[in-house]
């Protein structure tokens, strides 16, 4: 069941990234609080059916490794894989944090991918 929900969560990440890319293209603001609550709600639904801290960690890491690259890929014009908002004051809390550690973002990404793979064995 967990793997099925992870696949559903990945599809939701793709759809939300596409929606946000369209919003950005129209120069409309992204309400990060609302979208954050959408992701928390989706994760909560999965955890409702089968709770484990490993599963919760897997969903958080899944969001980290898939959302931003998908959003960057779906934007027009496309942004680099590790693109961070050039306007962190209007970006998300995540953008504000990443801009401070931009030089190590690729390394964090690699660590997250490895962590996601390793967590799959715990599920």
Secondary structure, 3 states (H helix, E strand, C coil): CHHHHHHHHHHHHHHHHHHHHHHHHCCCCCCHHHHHHHHHHHHHHHHHHCCCHHHHHHHHHHHHHHHHHHHHHHCCCCCCCCCCCCCCCCCCHHHHHHHHCHHHHHHHHHHHHHHHHHHHHHC
